[in-house]
Amino acid sequence: MLGNKYGYLQENVSETFGGTSGQTPVTQNWGDLSGTAATRPFYWDGLSGPNANPGWGVYVSRTGTASALSSGTLHFSFLGVEYHTYATIRLLINQYGYSCQ
């Protein structure tokens, strides 16, 4: 709406790197969605994650890939206007580095 930001989906993941920071090998320790927020009359529904792949506490080798995925639906309802958007965020770590998608 007019270029303004009304909702933030924030994924926090704790990592222990076995070599170069930001690259595999890595172990994903824990994650949460603290910092996720919406400005009224927007609100989040169905928040999920972070979901670690291959799992929390699992060591991922140098040639492997680790990821964490979170999602939710941002809603708006005011004076008969309805707005819904599904949002996801994914952290991906491999031997070349990391990215957020």
Sequence and secondary structure as in RCSB ss.txt:
>XXXX:A:sequence
MLGNKYGYLQENVSETFGGTSGQTPVTQNWGDLSGTAATRPFYWDGLSGPNANPGWGVYVSRTGTASALSSGTLH
FSFLGVEYHTYATIRLLINQYGYSCQ
>XXXX:A:secstr
 TT   EE   EEEEEESSSTTSSSEEEEEEE TT EE TTEEEEEEEEEEEES TT EE TT  EEEEEEEEEE
EEETTEEEEEEEEEEEEEETTEEEE 
